[in-house]
C-alpha cells in the first residue's frame, strides 16, 4: 500500500471514529428520556383519594394528563388515563416504577404502557 493510500485510509478511519462518537453521544443523550404518550390503567377497591394519589405521582414528574375515563362498578374503582410524558423529569421506567410503587402501597393495580404497545396489543 502506498503512502497516499495509507494516509487516505487513516483519514477515513478517523472520520468513522468521529461519526461513531457523535452517534454514541446522541444515543446517550436520548437514553432514558421519555417520549410520547402512555396509557395508565388503575384498578382497586373504591375509596376517596385514589385519583388524587395517582395524579400526584404524575404531577411530581410533570406528566400531562390528556384524557381520563373513570368508572365505579359496584365497589370496584377503574380508571384509564392517556398521559403525555415528553416533559417528565425522569425516564419512563422511573415513572412506571413510581406509579407501581404507589399502587402497591395503596392496594391498587396500576398498569403503565406506552401508547404504541397498548394499541398493538388491542388490534383485532
Helices and strands as residue ranges (DSSP letters): H 3-30, E 37-45, H 50-60, E 64-73, E 76-84, H 92-106, E 109-114, H 115-121
